[in-house]
Amino acid sequence: MATKIRLKRIGRRNRPFYRIIIIDSRKRRDGSAIEQVGWYNPIESNKEKNYVLKEDRILEWLKLGAQVTDPVNKLMKRSGLAYRWHLMKQGLSEKQIDKAVEEWKKERDKVIQDRIKANKEKKEKLKAEKAAAKVAEEAPAAEEAPAEEEVAEEVAEESPAEEAPAEEEAPAEEEVAEEVVEESPAEEAPAEEEAPAEKEVAEEAPAEEVAEEAPAEEAPAEEEAPVEEKK
């Protein structure tokens, strides 16, 4: 019988949980398992505690020719079971296998600790860099604030100086307006004096014309009178 050691999901939606089972490879995915040999919880963050393997039972099924799927093989490598199976296939004694596995576990623990330490140092370094960058950003802002205050003070000092000439110009404009007012009556007086003169000239001109026309009319009358007397 061709058997497989694989995962079988039983968790609810968005909460996966897997059983490690021995199943006939000819059955459907959710078919009945022959045996359960462990479990795996991917939600658990601690990778050393999120799975359990029944190593003796898995080894027995491996001896019977069971095939391991990739996800189960990764769990076996993590626990050292894959290394043990590799040594068993080489024909080493149980004592040699146990010793080699113990050394492997010690080395692996050291690697894990170094990895944790490196990750911790990396996080601290990133945190320090962020803090330094924040301080560097705040420093220019603090320097710019006094500069802005000084500029505001200079503007405040310049504004009265600008207002003072404006106030001086206002009386000057008022004086010019008064001079214009004083000059306007002077200009109107000659205009009024010229108006009667023009009227007198206009009145005298027709009178002289009438006087000139009157003698011209009397002269022909005098000339006609002697002619009548001769008759």
C-alpha positions as CSV (number, residue, x, y, z in Angstrom):
1,M,0.0,0.0,0.0
2,A,1.4,3.4,-1.0
3,T,1.1,5.7,2.0
4,K,1.9,9.4,2.5
5,I,2.8,11.4,5.6
6,R,1.1,14.7,5.0
7,L,-0.9,17.6,6.6
8,K,-4.6,17.6,7.0
9,R,-6.3,20.9,7.7
10,I,-9.0,21.0,10.4
11,G,-8.9,24.7,11.5
12,R,-11.8,27.2,10.8
13,R,-11.6,30.0,8.4
14,N,-8.6,32.3,8.8
15,R,-7.5,30.1,11.7
16,P,-5.7,27.1,10.1
17,F,-4.6,24.1,12.2
18,Y,-3.2,20.9,10.7
19,R,-2.9,17.3,11.7
20,I,0.1,15.2,10.5
21,I,-1.4,12.0,9.3
22,I,-0.6,8.7,7.6
23,I,-3.0,8.3,4.7
24,D,-3.3,6.1,1.6
25,S,-2.1,8.1,-1.4
26,R,-5.1,6.8,-3.4
27,K,-7.7,8.4,-1.2
28,R,-9.1,11.9,-1.6
29,R,-7.6,14.8,0.3
30,D,-10.1,14.8,3.1
31,G,-10.3,11.0,3.3
32,S,-10.0,9.0,6.5
33,A,-6.5,8.8,7.9
34,I,-4.8,5.6,8.9
35,E,-3.0,7.2,11.8
36,Q,-2.3,10.6,13.3
37,V,1.4,11.2,14.1
38,G,1.5,14.9,15.1
39,W,0.1,18.4,14.6
40,Y,1.1,21.8,13.3
41,N,-0.2,25.3,14.3
42,P,1.1,28.0,11.9
43,I,-0.6,30.7,13.9
44,E,1.8,30.2,16.8
45,S,4.8,32.6,16.4
46,N,7.3,30.5,18.3
47,K,8.6,28.1,15.7
48,E,10.0,25.7,18.3
49,K,6.6,25.2,20.0
50,N,4.1,25.3,17.1
51,Y,4.4,21.6,16.1
52,V,4.6,18.1,17.7
53,L,5.9,15.0,16.0
54,K,5.6,11.4,17.1
55,E,9.1,10.5,15.9
56,D,9.1,6.8,16.7
57,R,5.8,6.3,14.7
58,I,7.0,8.4,11.8
59,L,10.3,6.4,11.6
60,E,8.3,3.2,11.6
61,W,6.2,4.3,8.6
62,L,9.3,5.6,6.9
63,K,10.8,2.1,7.2
64,L,7.6,0.7,5.6
65,G,8.1,3.0,2.6
66,A,5.8,5.9,3.4
67,Q,6.5,9.1,1.4
68,V,6.8,12.4,3.1
69,T,5.4,15.6,1.6
70,D,7.4,18.8,1.6
71,P,5.7,20.6,4.5
72,V,6.1,17.6,6.7
73,N,9.7,17.2,5.6
74,K,10.4,20.8,6.7
75,L,9.0,20.1,10.1
76,M,11.2,16.9,10.3
77,K,14.3,19.0,9.5
78,R,13.5,21.5,12.1
79,S,13.1,18.8,14.8
80,G,16.2,16.8,13.7
81,L,14.1,13.8,12.7
82,A,15.2,14.1,9.0
83,Y,18.8,14.1,10.1
84,R,18.2,11.0,12.3
85,W,16.6,9.2,9.4
86,H,19.5,10.1,7.1
87,L,21.9,8.6,9.7
88,M,19.8,5.5,10.0
89,K,19.9,4.9,6.3
90,Q,23.7,5.1,6.4
91,G,23.6,2.1,8.8
92,L,25.1,3.8,11.9
93,S,24.4,2.4,15.4
94,E,21.8,3.8,17.7
95,K,24.5,5.2,20.0
96,Q,26.3,7.0,17.2
97,I,23.1,8.4,15.8
98,D,22.1,9.7,19.3
99,K,25.5,11.4,19.7
100,A,25.4,13.0,16.2
101,V,21.9,14.2,16.8
102,E,22.8,15.8,20.1
103,E,25.7,17.6,18.6
104,W,23.5,18.8,15.8
105,K,20.9,20.1,18.3
106,K,23.6,22.0,20.2
107,E,24.9,23.7,17.0
108,R,21.3,24.5,16.0
109,D,20.6,26.1,19.3
110,K,23.7,28.2,19.0
111,V,22.7,29.3,15.5
112,I,19.2,30.2,16.7
113,Q,20.6,32.2,19.6
114,D,23.0,34.1,17.3
115,R,20.1,34.7,15.0
116,I,18.0,36.1,17.8
117,K,20.8,38.3,19.0
118,A,21.5,39.6,15.5
119,N,17.8,40.4,15.0
120,K,17.7,42.2,18.3
121,E,20.8,44.3,17.5
122,K,19.4,45.1,14.1
123,K,16.2,46.4,15.7
124,E,18.1,48.5,18.2
125,K,20.3,49.9,15.5
126,L,17.2,50.8,13.4
127,K,15.6,52.4,16.5
128,A,18.7,54.4,17.2
129,E,18.9,55.6,13.6
130,K,15.3,56.7,13.7
131,A,15.9,58.6,16.9
132,A,18.9,60.3,15.4
133,A,17.0,61.2,12.3
134,K,14.2,62.6,14.4
135,V,16.6,64.8,16.4
136,A,18.3,65.9,13.2
137,E,14.9,67.0,11.8
138,E,13.9,68.8,15.0
139,A,17.3,70.7,15.3
140,P,16.8,72.8,12.0
141,A,13.2,73.5,13.0
142,A,14.4,74.9,16.4
143,E,17.1,77.0,14.6
144,E,14.6,78.3,12.1
145,A,12.1,79.4,14.8
146,P,14.4,82.2,16.4
147,A,15.3,83.3,12.9
148,E,11.6,83.8,12.1
149,E,11.1,85.7,15.3
150,E,14.0,88.0,14.5
151,V,12.5,88.6,11.0
152,A,9.1,89.4,12.6
153,E,10.8,91.8,15.0
154,E,12.6,93.6,12.1
155,V,9.3,93.9,10.2
156,A,7.6,95.3,13.3
157,E,10.5,97.9,13.7
158,E,10.3,98.8,10.0
159,S,6.5,99.2,10.0
160,P,6.4,102.4,12.2
161,A,9.2,103.9,10.1
162,E,7.1,103.3,7.0
163,E,4.0,104.8,8.7
164,A,5.9,108.0,9.8
165,P,6.6,109.2,6.2
166,A,3.0,108.5,5.4
167,E,1.9,110.7,8.2
168,E,4.3,113.4,7.1
169,E,3.0,113.3,3.6
170,A,-0.6,113.7,4.7
171,P,-0.1,117.2,6.2
172,A,1.8,118.2,3.1
173,E,-1.1,117.1,0.9
174,E,-3.5,119.1,3.2
175,E,-1.3,122.2,2.8
176,V,-1.3,121.8,-1.0
177,A,-5.1,121.5,-0.9
178,E,-5.4,124.8,1.2
179,E,-3.1,126.6,-1.3
180,V,-5.4,125.4,-4.2
181,V,-8.4,126.7,-2.3
182,E,-6.8,130.1,-1.7
183,E,-5.8,130.4,-5.3
184,S,-9.2,129.6,-6.7
185,P,-11.0,132.8,-5.4
186,A,-8.1,134.9,-6.8
187,E,-8.7,133.4,-10.2
188,E,-12.5,133.9,-10.0
189,A,-12.1,137.7,-9.1
190,P,-10.5,138.7,-12.4
191,A,-13.1,136.7,-14.2
192,E,-15.8,138.6,-12.5
193,E,-14.1,142.0,-13.2
194,E,-13.7,141.1,-16.9
195,A,-17.4,140.2,-17.3
196,P,-18.7,143.8,-16.6
197,A,-16.1,145.2,-19.0
198,E,-17.3,143.0,-21.7
199,K,-20.9,144.1,-21.1
200,E,-19.9,147.8,-21.3
201,V,-18.1,147.2,-24.6
202,A,-21.1,145.3,-25.9
203,E,-23.5,148.2,-24.9
204,E,-21.3,151.0,-26.3
205,A,-20.8,149.3,-29.7
206,P,-24.4,149.4,-30.8
207,A,-24.8,153.0,-29.6
208,E,-21.9,154.2,-31.8
209,E,-23.3,152.4,-34.8
210,V,-26.7,154.0,-34.3
211,A,-25.0,157.4,-34.1
212,E,-23.1,156.8,-37.3
213,E,-26.2,155.7,-39.2
214,A,-28.3,158.7,-38.1
215,P,-26.2,161.4,-39.9
216,A,-26.2,159.3,-43.0
217,E,-29.9,159.4,-43.2
218,E,-30.2,163.1,-42.5
219,A,-27.9,164.1,-45.3
220,P,-30.1,163.0,-48.2
221,A,-33.1,164.7,-46.6
222,E,-31.2,168.0,-46.7
223,E,-30.2,167.6,-50.3
224,E,-33.8,166.9,-51.4
225,A,-35.1,170.1,-49.8
226,P,-33.4,172.7,-52.1
227,V,-34.7,170.8,-55.2
228,E,-38.3,171.3,-54.2
229,E,-37.8,175.0,-53.4
230,K,-36.5,175.7,-57.0
231,K,-39.7,174.4,-58.5
